[in-house]
Amino acid sequence: DIEVSNANGGYFYPNTMACEFIKGLKANGKTRLSMPHVSVTPKVLAGVFAATTAILAGVSYHLHKKVQRGNVQLADQGGQMS
């Protein structure tokens, strides 16, 4: 370790832990050029989520249209029945 004096005449040792950590990472001298392996599970879950969302949107649209067709106002013809 390196001793460094400060203005008060005392000594302290600078923190070199970060430098030592980085040196430890480059210990084998190899660099990684390829992309890291990406898991398939998140992609599958995203696809399932998208598919179920689309299906539920279609079902809700169908039910909404069905309810709208059922709201026929037959009694609004001046009170006369035909």
C-alpha positions in Angstrom: 0.0 0.0 0.0 1.1 3.6 -0.6 1.3 6.0 2.3 0.2 9.5 1.5 0.6 12.5 3.8 -2.1 15.1 4.2 -1.9 18.8 5.2 -2.1 18.0 8.9 1.0 15.8 8.8 -1.0 12.6 9.2 -0.8 9.6 6.9 -3.6 7.7 5.2 -3.8 4.9 2.7 -5.8 5.5 -0.5 -8.6 3.0 -1.3 -7.3 0.9 -4.2 -10.0 -1.8 -4.0 -11.7 -0.8 -7.2 -8.4 -1.0 -9.2 -7.7 -4.4 -7.7 -11.2 -5.6 -8.7 -10.7 -4.5 -12.3 -7.3 -6.2 -12.4 -8.9 -9.4 -11.2 -11.4 -9.3 -14.1 -8.7 -9.2 -16.7 -6.7 -12.1 -15.1 -7.2 -14.6 -17.9 -6.5 -12.1 -20.8 -9.6 -13.2 -22.8 -12.2 -10.8 -24.1 -15.7 -11.9 -25.0 -16.7 -10.9 -28.5 -19.9 -12.9 -28.8 -23.3 -11.8 -27.5 -24.3 -13.4 -24.2 -26.8 -16.2 -24.4 -30.4 -14.9 -24.1 -32.9 -17.1 -22.4 -35.9 -18.3 -24.4 -38.4 -18.2 -21.5 -39.0 -14.4 -21.5 -39.7 -14.5 -25.3 -42.1 -17.4 -24.9 -43.9 -15.6 -22.0 -44.1 -12.4 -24.0 -45.6 -14.3 -26.9 -48.2 -16.0 -24.7 -49.1 -12.7 -23.1 -49.5 -11.0 -26.5 -51.7 -13.9 -27.8 -54.0 -14.0 -24.8 -54.3 -10.2 -24.8 -55.4 -10.3 -28.5 -57.8 -13.2 -27.8 -59.4 -11.4 -24.8 -59.7 -8.2 -26.8 -61.5 -10.1 -29.6 -63.9 -11.8 -27.1 -64.7 -8.5 -25.4 -65.3 -6.7 -28.7 -67.7 -9.6 -29.7 -69.6 -9.4 -26.4 -69.8 -5.6 -26.6 -71.3 -5.8 -30.1 -73.7 -8.5 -28.9 -74.9 -6.4 -26.0 -75.4 -3.4 -28.3 -77.6 -5.4 -30.7 -79.7 -6.6 -27.7 -80.6 -3.0 -26.8 -83.3 -2.5 -29.3 -85.9 0.1 -28.2 -89.2 -1.5 -29.3 -91.4 0.5 -26.9 -90.3 3.9 -28.4 -92.9 3.8 -31.2 -95.4 6.2 -29.7 -97.0 3.5 -27.4 -98.5 1.6 -30.3 -97.9 -2.0 -30.8 -97.9 -3.5 -34.2 
